């Protein structure tokens, strides 16, 4: 401890604090130039709030399986436009089909018969509900389906889905 005290005192005496001047400091030995602070006017932009908007309407996926006769095909479908679909009994069934129908599906696997006709031709319009992105037959808005197809009932009561 005594040695540290001696070194500090000698260091200050030889080239230390009493010889220290601001001009000898390498940082301050260069001339100081002052730049005036310019006060540019601050233009305050008015605070605008984003208008609260409702969530944009959802698009419905194209709801019809291939092979169903329609007025709007998948490639030309535009988000939520109504689509007219047609189902008909042809000679391909050889007289085995008694009724024709339209089936809807919510999961892509289970079909629900929505309308049935004993005529050889059945046409219905499916409507998109943008709020749910689901479809229903025109006039039955409470139904919600993701897809539709034609259905054919054979004389034994079983249904064939196109």
N, C-alpha and C positions, 0 to 999 in steps of 0.2 A: 504494500500500500504506500509506503514511503517512497518507493521508487516511482510509482505512477504519479504521485504528487510532484516529484522533482522534474519528471519529464514534461509534465503539463506546464509548470512554471517556466522552465527553460525554453520550451517551444513557444510560449507566448512572448518571452523576452527577446528571443533571437529574431524571429520573423513573423511574429504572431499578431495579436490584436492591435497593438499600438501603431504598427505600420500599415495596417489595413485601411485602404481607401476605396471608395466606390469606383473611381476611375480605373483601378487595377483589376476590377472584376471583369472577366472575359465577356460576360453577357452584357454588361452595361457599358463596355468601352466603345461600343458602336453608338453613333449618334441616334438619338431617339426622335422619331418623327411622329407627330400626333396627327391622327385623322379625325376630323370633326365627325361627330355622330349626326347623321342626317335623319331627321324624323320625317319619314314618308307618311303621308296620310294613310291611315288604315281604312280601307273601304270594307265595311261590314256587309256581307251578303245576308239578305234576309233569311232567316231560318224557315225553311219550308218543310212541312211534314208530308210524308208520302200519303196519298189518299188511301184509305182502307178499302181494299177491293175484295170482292168475294173470290173464293177459290175458283180458278178457271174450270169450265165444264170439262168433264172427262170425255174422251172418245170411247165409243163402244167398239169392241173388236168385231170383225165381220162375222155374222152369226150363222151362215148357211153352209152346209156341207156340199162338196162337189157333187154334181149330178142333179141338183135341184134347179129347176127353171126359174130364173129371177130377172128382174128388170135392171138390176145393178150388180155387176160382177165384182168379185173381190178386188182386182187391180184398180177399178175405177171408183171404188167406194170411198166416200169422203166423211169420215168420222162418225156422224150420227144421223144420216139421212134415212128416211123410211125406205123399206125394201118390200116390193111385192113378190111373193113366191107362189109358184104354181105346182100343183101335184096332179097327176092324171093316171088313170088306169089305161094301160095299153094292151095290145094283143100279146105282148111278151109274157103275160101272166097266164095265158091260156084259159081264161074264164075261171080261174081258181080264186080270184080276189073278189070279195063281196062289197067291201067298203074301203074308202080312202080317208086318210086323216093327216093331220099335221101334229108332229110331236116336238116338244121342247125339252131341253136338257140344261140342268144347272151345273153339272159336274163333267159333262162330256161322256159319261158312261150310262147313266140312268135316263131313260126317256119317259116322258109323261105325255099321253095322248091329250091334246088340247081341243081339237075339233074333229068331227067325223062327218062324212057325207056318203050317201049311197049313189051319188052321181059319179060319172067317170072323170069329172074335172073339179078341182077345188083350188080356189085362189084366196089368199089372205095377205095382209100387210103386217109386217113386223116393225115395231117402233122402238127406237133407242130411248132410254132414260139416262141422260148424261150425268145426273147426280149419282147414279149407282153404277153406270157403265154396263147395265144389263138391258135386256130386251123383253118386250111383251107383244102379244097379238093386239092389233088395233081394237080398241074398245074394252080391253081387259088390262088396265094399267096396274092392277095389284099383282099380276103374275110377273115373275122375274126369271128370265132364262138367259143363258149365254149362247145357246145355239138352237137351231131348228132343223128339221128334216121331214121328208114325206114318209108316211107310214101306210102300209097296205095290210088289210085284214083278210086272211084266208078264210075259206068256208068252215074250217075247223076252229076258228076263233083266235088263232095266233096272229101276231103282228110281225111284219117284216119292215125294218127301218132302212131307208135308202142310205 
